[in-house]
Structure formats: C-alpha cells, structure tokens
Amino acid sequence: MDEMDIRELDRQYVANTYARSDVLFVRGSGAQVFDDRGKRYIDLGAGIGVNVFGIADPEWRGAVVEQLSKLQHMSNLYYTEPCVRLAEELCRRTGMRKVFFGNSGAEANECAIKTARKWAFDLCGDERRSTIITLKNSFHGRTVTTLAATGQEAFHTKFGPFTPGFVHASAQDAGEVRALADRGDCCAVMMELIQGEGGVVPLEREYVDEVVSIAREQDMLVIVDEVQTGNGRTGTLYAYEQYGFTPDIVTTAKGLGGGLPLGACMMGERVENTLTFGSHGSTFGGNPIACAGALNIIRRIDDELLEGVRRKGEYVKKALSGAKGVKGVTGMGLMTGILTEKPAGEVVRAAIARGVVPLTAHEKVRLLPPLTITDEELSEAVEILKEVIGE
C-alpha cells in the first residue's frame, strides 16, 4: 500500500480531528525517525513528550516484550506484579502514598478531581465544598470535565453543557486565588507549574508559594498536573520539586509509559484513603504491559540523566535566545517554548521540510525532544531551527 493510499484511507475512515503534516513516519531509533521514503528527521516532539527515551529504546522494548510473553492483561479484580511494583516505585521516589492508574492524562486529572471532591464530601458530609480553582491559560484534558477545568474560553464552546464546579483565576495574580478561596466553597486548587499547551509558560516561584499558602490556610488541597512536565522532562523527576513544596495530589501521564497509554494519579497523606472500594475504577488502568514499560522508564530516570536534561535545556535556551527571528524563549529542562517573529506553524512546516520535527503551543514553537537525544543530534536540530526561524 503506497503513501497516497494511506492518506486517502485516513481521510475516509479516521475522524477528521487532526491537522496532520504531510509526512508518513514508518520507523525510528532514539531521536531519529524515518518516513516512508527513507528521509531522516530529528524528532524534537517525542510524540508530544511521550517517547522520553526515544523511539524503540532497547531496554524499554525488552521490558515490554518480556511482559507481553507472560500476561498482556488481567482485570483489576486480581493482582498483577507490574502494577504494584510501579506504584511502589512512584511512591518511593515522590513521597506519595497511593497511586491510581488510568490510561491518559485526562483520566488522571478526572481521578484527581473525583478524589478532591470526595475528600471534601467526607470532611463536610455534603457537597458544599465541591468547587475547584484552576488557572487561566491552563489545559487539563479533552473530556467534558477536564475541558471545564481548563482555563481557556476557546475550549468552552460547542460541547456544552460542561461539568460545573470550576472557577478560573489568573496565573499571575494570587489575589484572585485568595478571593475565590474566601468564598468558602472550594476544596482544591489545581495547576500546571509550566502551562504547556498554553505556550510553555512557567509559573513564578513567588506566585506558587502564595497559592500554596492560601490553600493551606483555607484547608484546600493542592493538585499539580504534571502530565507534560513529569517524568524527567524539566530536569527533576517532577517539576514541583523545583518549587519547594509537596502537593496533595500529582497527576502524570505522557512520558510515564514511554510510548504506551498510561496515566497515574498519585495521592499524598491527606487523601491516601479517600478512594474506597467501588468509588473509582478503570478496565485498562494498571495494564501489565504498560506498567512493565513504565517501571523500566522510571527506574532509569536517575541523577545522571536529569543533569543531562538540565544541561541540554540550558544549551537550547542559550543557543536560541537572541537569535535572528526569535523574540523570546521560555521553559525548563527539555521543555522549551520559542516565540518567533514568523507564525509558529510556518516555522514548523519549514523545519519538517528540512528534517527536524518540532511542535507548536499557542503562538510558540514547542520543543519536547527525547530526554536521551544526543548532543550532536540536538546541536544539528537547533542549527536548522535557527536557520528556519531567521530566514
């Protein structure tokens, strides 16, 4: 079957929800990927931050294949070792107490929302404290509930009515968070420490400190969405470590599975016993194959790897800051947003034509390369990006 057949079949049979680039990828290794014509590309997107160890990583693949030959799936009515071992590793590395596994970031965030509301219900005996504060310019998923949680009006049309119980505060003014918290009906504040889909915008440390302080004063939970920032992406295992506090709930997905669908809602001491028998569930959550691959990923995110992420991130920032056509660079670790004079989409199309695959986020070019991208690959890709941006 040739490439035109694939494109035509896609248009005929796949829901038209994606503006696909005109490239058919067929194989890859690490940070390099090849199309059906054999052209080589350097991948600066990693499947939107999923392939943290690159494509077809041998160790990850070995863990997945080994588990595949044993047991591909069992109901959560029974125990499976990969699920338990992954939960143990995540709790050991973070200080969290319990983990609920789903299949995506949206599901992890749904679990966090349910946990926060049940915690408040158990505390109050009713639903008078069911509202959750989220931040403007945030993104928390594409289900009806996580769209309601998302603080961007562009997502609040066409699919209503949306789930009630969310209010949105400025990501720059903690006074707005305090005013909402003072109403007395809020059980939690939920935030991304770097607003990824919102343009790779890190929150200021002082702002986060004040928001956390407000939550503690008002006996509210702090939920941190690390779907995109987690699993080594920012130079620490989770981004909250760089902000000097421990959340009550942490959600993550994307890079956790290394390429297989997996999401996790990690619960701290205050909420570790909130979810009880029958209060939540997932058919595929904690799938043995996905968990075996994730366990291999998490165990290999060590100090040496994280130091490399920080160093490479600094290189990207330094190389692009002040370059021709670049108006600004934001981000942390290997999560970078580039504000360009040209439209971001135009930059991405030109980069792909020259063998580099970046992403966009709002008006910015976004880079989420594999954490294991080599210095040589990163340098080559950045130089091509600079040329494209500066033309």
Secondary structure, DSSP 8 states (H G I E B T S, - for coil): --HHHHHHHHHHHS-S-----S--EEEEEBTEEEETT--EEEESSHHHHT-TT-BT-HHHHHHHHHHHTT-S---TTS--HHHHHHHHHHHHHH---EEEEESSHHHHHHHHHHHHHHHHHHHHSSSTT-EEEEEBT----SSHHHHHHSB-GGGSSSS-S--S-EEEE-SS-HHHHHHHHTTS-EEEEEE-SEETTTTSEE--HHHHHHHHHHHHHTT-EEEEE-TTTTTTTTSSSSGGGGGT---SEEEE-GGGSTTS--EEEEE-GGGTTTS-TTS---SSTT-HHHHHHHHHHHHH--HHHHHHHHHHHHHHHHHHTT-TTEEEEEEETTEEEEEESS-HHHHHHHHHHTTEE-EEETTEEEE---TT--HHHHHHHHHHHHHHHH-
